[in-house]
Amino acid sequence: MKFYEVGPEIALTKHAITVRPIAFSNATFERLTPEEQDCVLQAGKAGGKLGRDVESGQDSEKLKAMEEAGLLKTHEFTERDMLLELAAPVKAAYAEELGATDVLQSIEAVE
C-alpha cells in the first residue's frame, strides 16, 4: 500500500513534526568544559532546525510531485490559529491535572 492510496485528500495541518533527539549521559556532558557544553547545545539546536527544514522541504516536494501526477489533492488548513485558540484551555486543564503546567509552558515556548 502506498501513501497516496490511503488518503488521496491530504489536509496540510502542520500538527506534527518528527523528533530525532541527540542523547548521551549527563555524566559525559558534565565532563565537557563549559565551552564544549555550549557548543554541543548550540549544534543540537542548529542541527534540529536544519533537520526540520530539510524534512519539511522534502515533504513539500514529494506532495507536489504526487499532486501533479494526479495521485492526491492537498488542502491548506487555514484555521490553525482558531484551532490553537480553542485547544489552549483543554491543554492547560490537562497539564494542570497532570501537574505538568511547567512542561506545557516549556513546550509552547519552543518556536
BAGU-941969 format. One line per field, with one value per residue (C-alpha): residue number from 1; residue in one letter; z, x, y. Coordinates in steps of 0.25 Angstrom, whole numbers, plus 5000, padded with zeros to 4 digits. Layout:
<rs>
resi: NUM, ...;
resn: A, ...;
zz: Z, ...;
xx: X, ...;
yy: Y, ...;
</rs>
This chain:
<rs>
resi: 1, 2, 3, 4, 5, 6, 7, 8, 9, 10, 11, 12, 13, 14, 15, 16, 17, 18, 19, 20, 21, 22, 23, 24, 25, 26, 27, 28, 29, 30, 31, 32, 33, 34, 35, 36, 37, 38, 39, 40, 41, 42, 43, 44, 45, 46, 47, 48, 49, 50, 51, 52, 53, 54, 55, 56, 57, 58, 59, 60, 61, 62, 63, 64, 65, 66, 67, 68, 69, 70, 71, 72, 73, 74, 75, 76, 77, 78, 79, 80, 81, 82, 83, 84, 85, 86, 87, 88, 89, 90, 91, 92, 93, 94, 95, 96, 97, 98, 99, 100, 101, 102, 103, 104, 105, 106, 107, 108, 109, 110, 111;
resn: M, K, F, Y, E, V, G, P, E, I, A, L, T, K, H, A, I, T, V, R, P, I, A, F, S, N, A, T, F, E, R, L, T, P, E, E, Q, D, C, V, L, Q, A, G, K, A, G, G, K, L, G, R, D, V, E, S, G, Q, D, S, E, K, L, K, A, M, E, E, A, G, L, L, K, T, H, E, F, T, E, R, D, M, L, L, E, L, A, A, P, V, K, A, A, Y, A, E, E, L, G, A, T, D, V, L, Q, S, I, E, A, V, E;
zz: 5000, 4996, 5004, 4993, 4993, 5008, 5006, 4993, 5000, 5009, 5019, 5022, 5037, 5042, 5054, 5055, 5054, 5055, 5067, 5066, 5079, 5081, 5094, 5103, 5118, 5127, 5133, 5119, 5117, 5131, 5127, 5116, 5118, 5119, 5105, 5099, 5106, 5100, 5086, 5088, 5091, 5080, 5070, 5075, 5073, 5059, 5055, 5059, 5051, 5039, 5040, 5041, 5030, 5021, 5024, 5022, 5008, 5004, 5009, 5001, 4988, 4989, 4992, 4980, 4971, 4975, 4973, 4959, 4955, 4960, 4971, 4982, 4985, 4996, 5004, 5012, 5027, 5028, 5042, 5050, 5059, 5063, 5065, 5075, 5082, 5084, 5089, 5099, 5110, 5108, 5108, 5120, 5128, 5125, 5128, 5142, 5144, 5142, 5149, 5137, 5135, 5134, 5124, 5115, 5116, 5112, 5100, 5096, 5097, 5086, 5072;
xx: 5000, 5005, 5003, 4994, 4986, 4982, 4977, 4976, 4971, 4982, 4980, 4992, 4990, 5005, 5001, 5013, 5028, 5037, 5046, 5060, 5067, 5082, 5085, 5096, 5099, 5099, 5112, 5118, 5112, 5117, 5132, 5132, 5137, 5126, 5131, 5129, 5115, 5111, 5116, 5108, 5095, 5097, 5100, 5088, 5079, 5084, 5084, 5070, 5065, 5073, 5067, 5052, 5055, 5060, 5049, 5039, 5044, 5045, 5031, 5026, 5034, 5028, 5014, 5015, 5020, 5009, 4998, 5004, 5003, 4988, 4991, 4986, 4980, 4985, 4977, 4983, 4977, 4974, 4968, 4981, 4980, 4966, 4969, 4981, 4972, 4961, 4971, 4978, 4969, 4968, 4983, 4984, 4974, 4980, 4994, 4989, 4982, 4996, 5004, 5011, 5008, 5023, 5025, 5014, 5020, 5033, 5028, 5020, 5032, 5039, 5038;
yy: 5000, 5014, 5027, 5033, 5020, 5022, 5037, 5044, 5056, 5062, 5073, 5081, 5083, 5085, 5077, 5068, 5068, 5057, 5057, 5052, 5054, 5054, 5047, 5043, 5042, 5054, 5049, 5050, 5064, 5069, 5065, 5075, 5089, 5100, 5104, 5090, 5088, 5101, 5096, 5083, 5091, 5101, 5090, 5082, 5094, 5097, 5082, 5081, 5093, 5088, 5074, 5080, 5090, 5078, 5069, 5079, 5083, 5068, 5066, 5078, 5073, 5059, 5064, 5074, 5063, 5053, 5064, 5068, 5053, 5053, 5043, 5052, 5066, 5075, 5085, 5096, 5097, 5111, 5112, 5107, 5120, 5117, 5102, 5106, 5116, 5106, 5095, 5104, 5103, 5088, 5087, 5096, 5088, 5074, 5080, 5084, 5071, 5064, 5074, 5078, 5092, 5096, 5085, 5091, 5105, 5100, 5093, 5105, 5114, 5106, 5112;
</rs>
